[in-house]
Amino acid sequence: MRYTLRDMQAQFPSNDKCLEMIFNSRYGQLPACPKCGVVSAKYYRVKGRMAFECKECRHQIYPLVGTIFQKTTTPLVYWFHAIYLFSVSKNGVSALELHRQIDVSYKTAHRMAKMIRLLMKESGKIGFLGTPVEADETYFGGRRKQSSSYDNKTPVIAALEVEGEVRTEVVTKAHSKTVVPFLVDNVERGSMLHTDESKIYKHHDIVDYFDHKSVRHVAKEFVGREGVTTNHVEGFFGNMKRAIDGTYHSVSPQYLHSYVSEFAFRYNHRDEVIFPLLVAEAVKPAL
């Protein structure tokens, strides 16, 4: 199913339509007015304000409070357009691109991009990844991997269920003390776990929890016996790194987690229409 820019603009042609959708999503199922208690109270838009008012007691509700739109002076149609751009992009959307596309200042575009990326954080993960799962680590930024006191790259670890979802985490160090808890928290016990031959995956807890097999990259082996491989998770990392390098060029370690979450979100929802998913997250009270 395709959802085009024309579809989005037809569904949300004005700020009023955007605000009405946000109000209905958050308060449309209220059984009664929270102030006067009238059942199925009618609410009407307050002219000149981003608010709706109860017909009976004139109690006002501001549906943007607590959302990423709170205190915004940017038209809601601009926000929805920006969310749409993020929803259809495979490689991310830079602040400069938002600045060009929706005609807002670069500072405003930067803030909008940052807030939209927060919507792509998969905080409500349900269940564990199952057989087979591939795990690997990669590094961002800096000039050298973590091998000395001068380490300046930021490691990211990932577990990917083949034909399923991916889970990621930005860590301070890529070693068994960070990898083992991550895998235990995200991969179902007893699952087949494929990794490379790195020593960080040889911890006794991994042996106890999973059916662990490794592929020997040092021997130019990319698909081992019984189909053991890490090609899928490496492909995910490769696509993400090329996209981040091409779109954002460089990302500070402080904010790397939000960019990694952005690409994990896209991967996990690759067969869905992403725009309504992001809008549903945007209207939730998150601030």
Residue pairs with C-beta under 8 A, 6 or more apart in sequence:
1 273
2 273
3 87
3 273
3 275
3 276
5 84
5 88
8 80
8 81
8 84
8 275
11 17
12 18
12 21
12 76
12 77
12 80
13 77
14 77
15 75
15 76
15 77
16 45
18 76
18 77
18 79
18 80
19 45
19 50
19 63
19 64
19 76
20 45
21 279
21 283
22 63
22 64
22 67
22 69
22 76
22 283
23 43
23 52
23 61
23 63
25 280
25 283
26 63
26 283
26 285
27 43
27 52
27 61
27 63
30 41
31 39
31 40
32 38
32 39
32 40
32 41
33 41
33 54
33 56
33 57
33 59
34 59
35 54
35 57
35 59
36 54
36 56
36 57
36 59
38 54
38 56
38 57
41 54
41 55
41 56
42 54
42 55
42 56
43 52
43 53
43 54
43 55
43 61
44 52
44 53
44 55
45 51
45 52
45 53
46 52
46 53
46 60
49 60
49 62
50 62
50 63
50 64
51 60
51 61
51 62
51 63
52 60
52 61
52 63
53 59
53 60
53 61
54 60
54 61
63 283
64 70
64 71
64 72
65 285
66 285
66 286
66 287
67 282
67 283
67 284
67 285
67 286
67 287
68 79
68 115
68 116
68 118
68 119
68 282
68 286
68 287
69 76
69 79
69 282
70 287
72 79
74 104
74 108
74 112
78 102
78 104
78 112
79 112
79 282
80 279
81 101
81 102
82 93
82 98
82 101
82 102
82 109
82 112
82 113
82 116
83 116
83 119
83 275
83 278
83 279
83 282
84 275
85 93
85 97
85 98
85 101
85 102
86 92
86 93
86 113
86 116
86 117
86 120
86 262
86 274
86 278
87 273
87 274
87 275
87 277
87 278
88 274
88 275
90 243
90 266
91 242
91 243
91 246
91 247
92 243
92 244
92 247
92 248
92 259
92 262
92 263
93 113
93 247
94 113
94 247
94 248
95 106
95 109
95 110
95 112
95 113
96 106
96 109
97 247
98 104
98 109
98 112
98 113
99 105
99 106
99 108
99 109
102 109
104 112
114 255
114 258
116 278
116 282
117 258
117 259
117 261
117 262
118 258
118 286
119 278
119 281
119 282
120 258
120 261
120 262
120 265
120 266
120 278
120 281
121 258
121 261
121 265
122 167
122 261
122 264
122 265
122 268
125 167
125 186
128 186
128 187
128 188
128 189
128 191
129 159
129 160
129 161
129 164
129 165
129 167
129 186
129 187
129 188
129 191
130 161
130 164
130 187
130 188
130 191
131 161
131 188
131 191
131 192
131 211
132 161
132 162
132 191
132 192
132 193
132 194
133 159
133 160
133 161
133 162
133 187
133 191
133 192
133 193
133 194
133 210
134 159
134 160
134 162
134 193
134 194
134 195
134 229
134 230
134 231
134 232
134 233
135 157
135 158
135 159
135 160
135 179
135 183
135 187
135 193
135 194
135 195
135 201
135 230
135 233
136 157
136 158
136 195
136 196
136 230
136 233
136 234
136 237
137 155
137 156
137 157
137 158
137 174
137 179
137 198
137 200
138 155
138 156
138 158
138 237
138 241
139 145
139 146
139 153
139 154
139 155
139 156
139 174
140 153
140 154
140 155
140 156
140 241
140 244
140 251
140 253
140 256
141 152
141 153
141 154
141 250
141 251
141 252
141 253
141 256
142 151
142 152
142 153
142 154
143 152
143 153
144 150
144 151
144 152
144 153
145 151
145 153
146 153
146 155
146 173
146 174
154 170
154 253
154 256
155 170
155 171
155 172
155 173
155 174
156 168
156 169
156 170
156 171
156 237
156 256
156 260
157 168
157 169
157 171
157 174
157 178
157 179
157 182
158 166
158 167
158 168
158 169
158 233
158 236
158 237
158 264
159 166
159 167
159 182
159 183
159 186
159 187
159 233
160 166
160 167
160 232
160 233
160 236
162 232
165 267
165 268
166 233
166 236
166 264
166 267
166 268
167 182
167 186
167 264
168 260
168 261
168 264
169 178
169 182
169 257
170 253
170 256
170 257
170 260
171 178
171 179
171 182
172 178
174 200
175 200
176 199
176 200
176 201
176 202
176 203
176 206
179 200
179 201
179 203
180 203
180 205
180 206
183 193
183 206
183 209
183 210
184 205
184 209
187 193
187 209
187 210
189 209
189 210
190 209
190 210
190 211
191 210
191 211
192 210
192 211
192 213
193 201
193 206
193 210
193 211
193 212
193 213
194 213
194 214
194 215
194 228
194 229
194 230
195 201
195 212
195 214
195 215
195 230
196 214
196 215
196 216
196 217
196 230
197 214
197 215
197 216
197 217
197 218
201 212
201 214
206 212
213 224
213 226
213 228
214 224
214 228
215 221
215 222
215 223
215 224
215 228
215 229
215 230
216 224
222 229
222 231
223 229
223 231
236 263
236 267
239 263
240 260
240 263
243 263
244 251
244 259
244 263
248 259
251 259
265 274
266 274
269 277
